[in-house]
Amino acid sequence: MKKVITLIVLIAATTISTVSFAGNVKENENNNEAQVKNYVISKIGYPTFAQEQKIEGDVYVSFKIGKDGKVEIEKSNANNQKLESYVVKKLQTMDLSSVNPEVGYLYNIKFSFKLY
């Protein structure tokens, strides 16, 4: 019985943590900026390792997008190095040319990874 309850709690926590992850798209942003941020946020989910290890935290990233659609990290900061590394690596593998980004514009996103 204990194993069943533990499993249910674990599944519920994973579901809640996935829903609780969010980036910081604001209502007053221009359409292009919001479109880029929404795309990025949709591609970077709560990492499995962080859920399993119950790691929470915020990651702040400033980046520009080159003419080739590749992300150029300007600055990143986080209260957890593993989460920061995860977000930076995910961003560096993205090709954002399909979302019509503004080349050279400085995008700032805060990723909040919260389990509950």
C-alpha atoms as an extended CHARMM CRD file, in Angstrom:
* protein
*
       116  EXT
         1         1  MET       CA              0.0000000000        0.0000000000        0.0000000000  PROA      1               0.0000000000
         2         2  LYS       CA              2.8740000000        2.3720000000        0.8270000000  PROA      2               0.0000000000
         3         3  LYS       CA              4.3780000000        1.7890000000       -2.6180000000  PROA      3               0.0000000000
         4         4  VAL       CA              1.0930000000        2.6570000000       -4.3260000000  PROA      4               0.0000000000
         5         5  ILE       CA              0.7150000000        5.8840000000       -2.3490000000  PROA      5               0.0000000000
         6         6  THR       CA              4.3470000000        6.8270000000       -3.0210000000  PROA      6               0.0000000000
         7         7  LEU       CA              3.8570000000        6.1960000000       -6.7300000000  PROA      7               0.0000000000
         8         8  ILE       CA              0.7060000000        8.3350000000       -6.8110000000  PROA      8               0.0000000000
         9         9  VAL       CA              2.4620000000       11.1820000000       -4.9940000000  PROA      9               0.0000000000
        10        10  LEU       CA              5.4440000000       10.9480000000       -7.3480000000  PROA      10              0.0000000000
        11        11  ILE       CA              3.2110000000       11.0480000000      -10.4330000000  PROA      11              0.0000000000
        12        12  ALA       CA              1.2390000000       13.9800000000       -9.0300000000  PROA      12              0.0000000000
        13        13  ALA       CA              4.4370000000       15.8890000000       -8.1930000000  PROA      13              0.0000000000
        14        14  THR       CA              5.8040000000       15.3270000000      -11.6870000000  PROA      14              0.0000000000
        15        15  THR       CA              2.5610000000       16.5220000000      -13.2520000000  PROA      15              0.0000000000
        16        16  ILE       CA              2.4320000000       19.5780000000      -11.0180000000  PROA      16              0.0000000000
        17        17  SER       CA              6.0630000000       20.4320000000      -11.6610000000  PROA      17              0.0000000000
        18        18  THR       CA              5.5990000000       20.2630000000      -15.4130000000  PROA      18              0.0000000000
        19        19  VAL       CA              2.6070000000       22.6050000000      -15.2240000000  PROA      19              0.0000000000
        20        20  SER       CA              4.4040000000       24.9570000000      -12.8160000000  PROA      20              0.0000000000
        21        21  PHE       CA              7.3090000000       25.6240000000      -15.1810000000  PROA      21              0.0000000000
        22        22  ALA       CA              7.0050000000       28.9240000000      -16.9750000000  PROA      22              0.0000000000
        23        23  GLY       CA              8.9810000000       31.6070000000      -18.6970000000  PROA      23              0.0000000000
        24        24  ASN       CA              8.2990000000       35.3040000000      -18.4400000000  PROA      24              0.0000000000
        25        25  VAL       CA              6.3700000000       36.4660000000      -21.4960000000  PROA      25              0.0000000000
        26        26  LYS       CA              4.7390000000       39.8030000000      -20.6830000000  PROA      26              0.0000000000
        27        27  GLU       CA              1.5820000000       41.2720000000      -22.1560000000  PROA      27              0.0000000000
        28        28  ASN       CA              3.2270000000       44.5510000000      -23.1930000000  PROA      28              0.0000000000
        29        29  GLU       CA              5.9300000000       42.9520000000      -25.3470000000  PROA      29              0.0000000000
        30        30  ASN       CA              5.8400000000       43.4720000000      -29.0660000000  PROA      30              0.0000000000
        31        31  ASN       CA              4.3630000000       40.6200000000      -31.0910000000  PROA      31              0.0000000000
        32        32  ASN       CA              7.7190000000       39.4610000000      -32.4720000000  PROA      32              0.0000000000
        33        33  GLU       CA              9.3700000000       39.3630000000      -29.0580000000  PROA      33              0.0000000000
        34        34  ALA       CA              6.4540000000       37.4550000000      -27.5460000000  PROA      34              0.0000000000
        35        35  GLN       CA              6.4430000000       35.0040000000      -30.4640000000  PROA      35              0.0000000000
        36        36  VAL       CA             10.1610000000       34.2480000000      -30.0460000000  PROA      36              0.0000000000
        37        37  LYS       CA              9.8550000000       33.8850000000      -26.2710000000  PROA      37              0.0000000000
        38        38  ASN       CA              6.7980000000       31.6360000000      -26.5020000000  PROA      38              0.0000000000
        39        39  TYR       CA              8.6000000000       29.4110000000      -28.9890000000  PROA      39              0.0000000000
        40        40  VAL       CA             11.7110000000       29.1670000000      -26.8020000000  PROA      40              0.0000000000
        41        41  ILE       CA              9.6760000000       28.4550000000      -23.6810000000  PROA      41              0.0000000000
        42        42  SER       CA              7.7230000000       25.7230000000      -25.4830000000  PROA      42              0.0000000000
        43        43  LYS       CA             10.9940000000       23.9910000000      -26.4380000000  PROA      43              0.0000000000
        44        44  ILE       CA             12.6240000000       24.1090000000      -22.9940000000  PROA      44              0.0000000000
        45        45  GLY       CA             10.6950000000       22.0440000000      -20.4930000000  PROA      45              0.0000000000
        46        46  TYR       CA             11.4110000000       21.0420000000      -16.9370000000  PROA      46              0.0000000000
        47        47  PRO       CA             14.3960000000       18.6950000000      -17.2050000000  PROA      47              0.0000000000
        48        48  THR       CA             13.8960000000       15.1190000000      -16.0470000000  PROA      48              0.0000000000
        49        49  PHE       CA             17.0820000000       15.1290000000      -13.9710000000  PROA      49              0.0000000000
        50        50  ALA       CA             15.8320000000       18.1730000000      -12.0540000000  PROA      50              0.0000000000
        51        51  GLN       CA             12.4530000000       16.5810000000      -11.3770000000  PROA      51              0.0000000000
        52        52  GLU       CA             14.0770000000       13.3560000000      -10.1910000000  PROA      52              0.0000000000
        53        53  GLN       CA             16.5400000000       15.2140000000       -7.9460000000  PROA      53              0.0000000000
        54        54  LYS       CA             13.8650000000       17.7000000000       -6.7960000000  PROA      54              0.0000000000
        55        55  ILE       CA             15.8900000000       20.6500000000       -8.0730000000  PROA      55              0.0000000000
        56        56  GLU       CA             14.1370000000       24.0020000000       -8.3110000000  PROA      56              0.0000000000
        57        57  GLY       CA             15.3800000000       27.4000000000       -9.3550000000  PROA      57              0.0000000000
        58        58  ASP       CA             15.3300000000       30.3470000000      -11.6940000000  PROA      58              0.0000000000
        59        59  VAL       CA             17.4870000000       30.8090000000      -14.7700000000  PROA      59              0.0000000000
        60        60  TYR       CA             17.9200000000       34.2290000000      -16.3680000000  PROA      60              0.0000000000
        61        61  VAL       CA             19.2090000000       34.3320000000      -19.9260000000  PROA      61              0.0000000000
        62        62  SER       CA             19.9730000000       37.2310000000      -22.2590000000  PROA      62              0.0000000000
        63        63  PHE       CA             20.5940000000       36.3180000000      -25.8680000000  PROA      63              0.0000000000
        64        64  LYS       CA             20.6290000000       37.6270000000      -29.4020000000  PROA      64              0.0000000000
        65        65  ILE       CA             19.7600000000       35.8000000000      -32.5790000000  PROA      65              0.0000000000
        66        66  GLY       CA             22.1460000000       35.8230000000      -35.5100000000  PROA      66              0.0000000000
        67        67  LYS       CA             21.2660000000       36.0610000000      -39.1990000000  PROA      67              0.0000000000
        68        68  ASP       CA             21.4700000000       32.2740000000      -39.3920000000  PROA      68              0.0000000000
        69        69  GLY       CA             18.7700000000       31.9070000000      -36.7010000000  PROA      69              0.0000000000
        70        70  LYS       CA             21.2250000000       30.6100000000      -34.1130000000  PROA      70              0.0000000000
        71        71  VAL       CA             21.1290000000       31.8080000000      -30.5230000000  PROA      71              0.0000000000
        72        72  GLU       CA             24.0970000000       33.7850000000      -29.2240000000  PROA      72              0.0000000000
        73        73  ILE       CA             24.1290000000       33.7960000000      -25.4200000000  PROA      73              0.0000000000
        74        74  GLU       CA             25.0660000000       37.2030000000      -24.0370000000  PROA      74              0.0000000000
        75        75  LYS       CA             24.6380000000       36.4630000000      -20.3520000000  PROA      75              0.0000000000
        76        76  SER       CA             23.1300000000       33.8400000000      -18.0780000000  PROA      76              0.0000000000
        77        77  ASN       CA             22.6430000000       33.5900000000      -14.3380000000  PROA      77              0.0000000000
        78        78  ALA       CA             20.9710000000       31.0890000000      -12.0560000000  PROA      78              0.0000000000
        79        79  ASN       CA             20.8250000000       29.8920000000       -8.4940000000  PROA      79              0.0000000000
        80        80  ASN       CA             21.5410000000       26.3460000000       -9.7290000000  PROA      80              0.0000000000
        81        81  GLN       CA             24.4310000000       25.5820000000      -12.0950000000  PROA      81              0.0000000000
        82        82  LYS       CA             22.8180000000       22.3930000000      -13.4800000000  PROA      82              0.0000000000
        83        83  LEU       CA             19.6380000000       24.2370000000      -14.4880000000  PROA      83              0.0000000000
        84        84  GLU       CA             21.6350000000       27.0880000000      -15.9880000000  PROA      84              0.0000000000
        85        85  SER       CA             23.7650000000       24.6980000000      -18.0280000000  PROA      85              0.0000000000
        86        86  TYR       CA             20.6500000000       22.8340000000      -19.2110000000  PROA      86              0.0000000000
        87        87  VAL       CA             18.9260000000       26.0060000000      -20.4290000000  PROA      87              0.0000000000
        88        88  VAL       CA             22.0490000000       27.4040000000      -22.1150000000  PROA      88              0.0000000000
        89        89  LYS       CA             22.7410000000       24.1220000000      -23.9440000000  PROA      89              0.0000000000
        90        90  LYS       CA             19.1280000000       23.8540000000      -25.1230000000  PROA      90              0.0000000000
        91        91  LEU       CA             19.1960000000       27.4360000000      -26.4100000000  PROA      91              0.0000000000
        92        92  GLN       CA             22.4860000000       26.9380000000      -28.2340000000  PROA      92              0.0000000000
        93        93  THR       CA             21.0290000000       24.0380000000      -30.2200000000  PROA      93              0.0000000000
        94        94  MET       CA             17.9650000000       25.9730000000      -31.3880000000  PROA      94              0.0000000000
        95        95  ASP       CA             17.3900000000       27.3880000000      -34.8360000000  PROA      95              0.0000000000
        96        96  LEU       CA             14.9650000000       30.2830000000      -34.4480000000  PROA      96              0.0000000000
        97        97  SER       CA             14.8730000000       31.3790000000      -38.0820000000  PROA      97              0.0000000000
        98        98  SER       CA             11.3700000000       29.9000000000      -38.4530000000  PROA      98              0.0000000000
        99        99  VAL       CA              9.8680000000       32.3300000000      -35.9100000000  PROA      99              0.0000000000
       100       100  ASN       CA             11.0610000000       35.4090000000      -37.8050000000  PROA      100             0.0000000000
       101       101  PRO       CA             13.2690000000       36.8060000000      -35.0310000000  PROA      101             0.0000000000
       102       102  GLU       CA             14.6410000000       40.3190000000      -34.9400000000  PROA      102             0.0000000000
       103       103  VAL       CA             18.3540000000       39.7920000000      -35.6520000000  PROA      103             0.0000000000
       104       104  GLY       CA             20.5880000000       41.4430000000      -33.0650000000  PROA      104             0.0000000000
       105       105  TYR       CA             17.7390000000       42.2210000000      -30.6600000000  PROA      105             0.0000000000
       106       106  LEU       CA             18.5230000000       41.3980000000      -27.0070000000  PROA      106             0.0000000000
       107       107  TYR       CA             15.9590000000       38.9320000000      -25.6710000000  PROA      107             0.0000000000
       108       108  ASN       CA             15.6910000000       38.3750000000      -21.9150000000  PROA      108             0.0000000000
       109       109  ILE       CA             13.9060000000       35.3660000000      -20.4790000000  PROA      109             0.0000000000
       110       110  LYS       CA             13.4760000000       34.1350000000      -16.9380000000  PROA      110             0.0000000000
       111       111  PHE       CA             12.8220000000       30.4110000000      -16.6270000000  PROA      111             0.0000000000
       112       112  SER       CA             11.2980000000       29.3300000000      -13.3110000000  PROA      112             0.0000000000
       113       113  PHE       CA             11.5300000000       25.6700000000      -12.4280000000  PROA      113             0.0000000000
       114       114  LYS       CA              9.2400000000       24.9390000000       -9.4770000000  PROA      114             0.0000000000
       115       115  LEU       CA              8.0940000000       21.5130000000       -8.3140000000  PROA      115             0.0000000000
       116       116  TYR       CA              4.9990000000       22.6790000000       -6.4200000000  PROA      116             0.0000000000
